[in-house]
Amino acid sequence: MLHKIIGLTVRDVRFPTSVEQHGSDAMHSDPDYSAAYVVIHTDSDVRGFGLTFTLGKGTDVVVCAVRALSGLLIGKSLHDIVGDFRGFYRLLSSDSQMRWLGPEKGVIHLATAAVLNALWDLWARAEGKVCSWWTWEKIPPFLFIQEPKQIVSCIDFRYITDALTEDEALDILMKAQEEQQMLKEGYPAYTTSCAWLGYPDEQLKQLCTDALQRGWTKFKVKVGADLEDDKRRCRLIREMIGPENTLMIDANQRWDVSEAISWVSKLSEFRPLWIEEPTSPDDILGHAAISKALAPLGIGVATGEQVRFKTVYIMSKLAVHFSDMPISL
């Protein structure tokens, strides 16, 4: 079945997480976790569901952008889209007028992500491979597309071939052995839920205790608003998790380059594995300078959710040690 796309609906969904400071950090003190939630409708009973993450105000702007992009897929068949997924991605991200509002950045980037996530879901459902928590044992998500050539064919390599070519990506996938390792051991992960910036100390302690009991070994702490408070909170978290577990810190783009170097150096006693988003996500040379200055302290530099997908390849050559990008973005 071709699964012709006949419509797209999008909703502005918000949760009042700011009331109890869930998700708070040095730059986002009152986030209301939200989403632009997309449903793609076809001429069959198969639908695709996707979303992109937002922080409250502005979700309505992303919703408008999704609606503006919807004309690029309504009337097309899923069969034709997946037959040239790379080409469709370029159509969606490079419309000659809409790209002026991006390109691949900001609201257009978020709107494109919501549509593409819904398309991935539609494709999986059409193949009978949709994954929910109850089907995890039968169909792990990373087995949705099994052929490396098909995976690579979905990626737009424009602007990144100086860092990674299509042939190099294919070679990496052909040699990869991570699949069986992930099935056996799981995938390394950390928790931020214990150390949002607005949480009081007693809540930090209780959440750390709960996380340790559940088996977490890696903890990320939000920093950047007040140095002395950061020292106190990092000390508290380090004492709670012990010397054997991993601590990371995240400033959410709070600092200038020199300020980042000075601030993080003063937190080095807590042995953070990395500092995430120390400065502007687009400042490649700034990240390189921070990375060079912190290397003697054993502290790496990580990108975050605001870095451009294609910029991160350049940063990986010059500056960053860790890429921490949510896939939905």
Secondary structure, DSSP 8 states (H G I E B T S, - for coil): ---BEEEEEEEEEE--GGGGTTT--SS-SS---EEEEEEEEESSS-EEEEEEEE-STTHHHHHHHHHHHHTTTTT-BHHHHHHTHHHHHHHHH--TTGGGG-SSSHHHHHHHHHHHHHHHHHHHHHTT----GGGTTT--GGGSS--HHHHHHTS--TTTTTT--HHHHHHHHHH--HHHHHHHH-----B-TT--TT--HHHHHHHHHHHHHTT--EEEEE--S-HHHHHHHHHHHHHHH-TTSEEEEE-TT-S-HHHHHHHHHTTGGG-EEEEE--S-TT-HHHHHHHHHHHGGGT-EEE--TTS-TTHHHHHHHHT-SB----TT-
